[in-house]
């Protein structure tokens, strides 16, 4: 991954662009982007003519450069005045900025898109070199992707809906440098369904190992951004989460992921007993009611309790948060009994983010996670197909806690 600016480079940029106030920065970034496009155009003409601007010795064509024509184009940072190089035979047609093209924001978008998909600086450089014949350095990629940080901060602090009927919480682990040493950092993710049935990433936070204190900060942040109520939280047994959410949203029901519970239990079962134990355990979470599920748990205990005491005890000790889904109809059960919705999201993001290896700072990790998240969620345009039925069912169970937000 491209390195961030050193203090010396920052001072050089400040001096070069005469930056005196924060409001001067967008103009500097605009100038940097203009330089990139200009270099692309020059490189393309070099390729077209077969020799560089001052390399007359290798000239093998009757055609030659013929000055420039000015062109005003639109970018994400405003209008940019470019000098389009011309050739004497009028044969040159640039690919980076086509003859009648008035908008060049797509080039910047291409770099951001490639970065979001987990491409390394080397891959991005190779791709653009192939298309435009220009080398894009690590610093250049960082300059472009760094522009996204104000957007990330705005996204991370944006107002949220007052009610999220269902949320999922999980954490991913990455390597981040701290004082020259790679340390493990967790990226905490919250995904929620709003009252209209649309799924959204509510935020991504970078922190140390999981703790009640950190989750408390995340939930406080959600509340400060406008969330007044959460009906059900689906979690995988995250450390400290239950205590944290009860402190901020005391009425929220906790549903621990059944899939994680199954995995945790079967870790302690010998392979020769695994098939029989799993079959008996299945009767618990497939039971139609909580009462019949408790009967199945008792049968499991009678059959396997002496041999696998810890596996049975984990069901009993966590029953309050494992059994929440029994009170709901099938449509709601399917949404809350497992954290698969956030796990599939995290898996897609990690696949893109892991390609970067160790991150130099928390901010560099957050930048990539945001871009990867936006790339992953751009398909989340449809609401849950059963949502009208689900929200009606939730309205029956939670009454005015739902009705007043619809």
N, C-alpha and C positions, 0 to 999 in steps of 0.2 A: 504494500500500500504506500501511496505517496506520502512523503514526510511533510509535516507542517513547517511554516516559516520559522527560521531562527530569529533571534532578536536582531541580529545584524541585517537580515533580509527585510524584516519589518521596518527598521530604521531607514534602509535604502529605499523602500517603497514610499515611506512617508516623505523622504527628501525629494525623490523623483517626482512625485505627484503633488508636492507641497501641501500635504494634509495637515490641517490645523484644527478641524472640528470633526465630530462623528458624521455630520451631514456631508462631508467631503468624500467619504468612503465610496458611496455608490458611483460617483463620477469616476473614481480611480478604477473600480471594477469594470466599468463600461469601457474605459480606455484599454484595459488589459484584454478584454474580449475583442475589441476592435483590432488589436495587434495580432491576435490569434487568427482572425479571419483574413487579415491582410497578408499574413505569412502563408496561409493556405493558398490564396490567389497567386502569390509570387511563385510558390512551389509548383503549382499546376502549370503555369506558363513555362517554367524551367523544363518540366516534363514534356510539354508540347513542342518546345523548340529543340530540346535535346542538349541544352547547355545552360549553365547558370548565368546570372546577370552580367558578371564581369569576366566570364571564362571564354574569351573570344577564341582561344587556341583550339578549343574542342568544337567549334561551330562547324556543323556539317549541313547547313540549310541556307537557302536564299532568304528565308523569312527572318524577321528580327523584331525586337521590341519597338513599340511605337507610342511611347508615352502612356498616359492614363486618362480615364474618363471618370468624373465624380458620380457617385451614386448614393442616394440616401435610402437606407433600409431600416426596417423595424426590428428591434430585438426585445428580449424580456426586460432590458434595462433602459429602454427608450430608443429613440432614433440614433443611428450611427452613420456617419459620413465615411464612405469607403472610396478608395482610389482603385478602380478596376484596371489592371494592366491590359494594354492592347498590343496586337501584333500587326505588322505592316500589311500582311495579306488578308487580314480580317477573318482568319480561320479559327482563332482561339475562342472556345466556348467553355468557360469554367463550370465545374460541377459543384463546387462549394457554394457559389452564388451565381445561379443561372441568369441568363440575359434579362429575363423579365421578372425575376424574383425580387419581391419587395420586403420579404420577411426572412430573417436569418436565425430566428430564435430556435428553429429546429436543430441547428448544429449544436448549440449548447444543450438542448434537450437530449440529443443523441449521447453526448458525453455523460450526462446525468443518468440516462437510462442504462448505459453500459455499466456504469459504476454501481447502480442499484441492483443489477443482475449478478453482481459479484465478480465482475471482470477486474483483473489486476491492472495496474498502471501500464505494465508491459503489454497486456492484451489490448487495452484501449489505444496505446501508441501504435501497435501493429495494425489494428483495424483502420485507424485514420490514415496511417502511412500508406496502406494499400489503396484507400479510396482517394485521398487528397495529396499523397506524397509529402506529408509533413510530419515531423517528429513532435509528439506531444509529451513533454517532460512530466515527471512526477509533480513538480511545482505547479505546472500549468493545470494539471488535473485537480490538484488541491485548490488552486485559486478559483476554479469554476465550481467545484463541489462545496467549497467553503461558503459560497454565496447562499447556499441553502440553509445555513445555520439560523439566520433571523426568521426564516420560514418555519424551521423546526421549533424554535422557541415560541413563536406565535401559535403554532399547532398545539404544542404541549400546554399552553395556558389558555386555549380557547374555551369559551363557555360551553357547558354540557347540558344535556336535557335534565329536567328535574327528577324524572323517574326512569330507572332502568330495571325492568322486571327481572331480567336474568343477566348476571355477569359471570365471567370466567377469569381466574387469576392464575398466573404461572410465572416461572422464572427460567431464564437461559443463562448459561455460564460461558464467559469468554476470557481470553487472556489480554490483559491491559498492562502496559508498562507503568511502573511506579518507582521513581528514583532509580531508573536504569534496570529494574528487575521486573520480569513478567509475573503478575499476580492474577489470581482468579477474581473476576468481577461478575456480579449477577445483573442481568438486564430483566427488570420486572415488567410484565405486560398485563394490561387489563383490557379485556374485550367485553362488550355489552350489547344486548338487544335493547333498542329503545321501544317506546310504546307503539310505534308504527310497525315494528317487526323487522327493522333494518339492523344489521350487525355492523359494529364500528369498533376500531381500536381507540380506547379512551386515553391511552398514554403509554409511554415507555420511560422507565426510570433506571438509571445506572447506579448501583450501590454495592456495598460489601455483601458478605454472606447474609442469607435470609435471617430476619429477626423480627420480633413483634414491633420493635421500635421503628424499623424501616417501613413495614407495612402500615403502621399507624400514620406515618408521614404521607404515604401514598393515598390512603383513604381520606386523610384530612385535605389533601390537595383536591381530590374529587369533590369533596363537600364545598370547598372554597370556590370551585369552578361552577357551582350551581346544582350539584346533585343533592336532592333532598331525601330520596328514598331508594333503596334497593330491596327487591322482594326476596330473591334467591341468589345465593352465591355458590357456584360450583367450583370446588377446589380439589387439589390432589393431596391434602394433608400438609400443606405448606406450614413451616415452623412459625408459630406466633400469629397466624392469620386469624384464627377464630377469635382470640382475645382482642385483636386489633379491631376487627370489624364490629364486634359487639360494643366497643368503646365509642365508635363513631356512628354506626347505624345499628342500634340495639335491637331493632325489630326484624332485621334480616335473617332469613333462614339459611343455614349452612347445609350443603349437600356435598359430602366427600365423594370423590370419584370411585365408583365401584370397580372399574377396571384396574385402578391402582391398588385397591384393596385386595383384589384377586392376585395380582402380581406379588404383592408383599407377602401374602399368606403362602403361596405355592413355593416361595423361596426356601421355606423351612421343611418342605415335604420331600421325602425320598422319592426317587424316580419311579420305583416299583409300585408306590402307593399313589402316585400323582393322578392317574386316570380315575381311580375310584374316589379319591378325596375330592377332586374337581367336580365329579358328577354329583356327589352329595352336597357340596358347597353351592352348586348351581341352583339347587332347590330354594336357597335363601333369597337370592336376588331376583329369581324368576317367579317368586311367589306373588299371588294376586293381591294379598293384603299384608299389612305389617304383622297381624296376629299369626297368620300362617307362616310368615317368614321367621318369626320367633320360634315357632314349633320346629321348623327346619333347622334352625340354629341349635336347638336343644338336641335334636337327633344327631347332628354333626358332632356335638360335644360328647354324646354318649358313645358314638362310634370311634372317634379319633382323639378325644380330649386328653387321654392319658399319654398318647404317643406324640401329639402335636399341640401341646398346651398353649404355646405362644400364639400359634395361628388362630386358635379358637378365641383366646383372650382378646386379641386385637379387634375381633368382631364385637365382642361384648363391651369393651371399653369405649369404642367409638360408635356404638349403636345410635346414639342420639343424632349424629351428623351423617351416618350412613343410611338411615331409614327414612329421611325426609321425603324422598320421592314416592314412597308407598301411598301417601295420601292423595296423590294427583292422578288424573287420567293419563292414558298412554301417551298422548301428544306432548304433554309437559314432561312426563318421565323421560322420554327419549332425548329431550333437550338438556336435562339436568343431571342424569345419573352418571354421566361421564364428562371429562374435560376434553374430549376429542376435538371440539371446535377450536380451542386455543392451541392444542398440541399440533394440529395439522398446520395452523398458521405459523407457529414457532418453528416447525420443521422446515417449512418453505423459506422462512427468513434465515435460519441458521445455515441452510444450504448455500445461500448467497453470501452470507456474512463470513462463514468459516474460511472462504477462499482468501481472505485478507490476512489470516494468521494472527499475529500479535498486534494490538492496536497501540499507538503511541500515547493516546490520551483518552479519557472518558468521552470527550467531545467528539473525537474521531469515530468512536464506536457508535455513539448516538446518531451521528450524521448518516452512517451507513445503514443502521437499523431503520431510521426514518425512511430513507430512500427505498430500502428493500420492502418495508411495510407498505408504502404507497404503491409499489409495483405489484405486490401480492394482493392488495385489497381493491385494486381498480376494477376487479370483476364482481365486487360485492354491490351490485346495482339493484338486485331484486330482494324484496322482503321474504321472510320465511313463508313458504307456501301454505302452511296451516295456521298462520298467525291470527287470522280473524277468530278462529275457534279457540286458539290458545289464550288470547287476551280476554275473551269472554269467560273462559274457565278461571283464569286468574282473578277476574273481577268478582266471581262468586266466592272464591276463597279469601281474597284480601279486601273485598268491598271498596270502601271509599278511598283506600290507599291507591287504588287503580282508577276508580271512576273520576276522581277530581282532576286527573291528568289526561284524560281522553278527550 
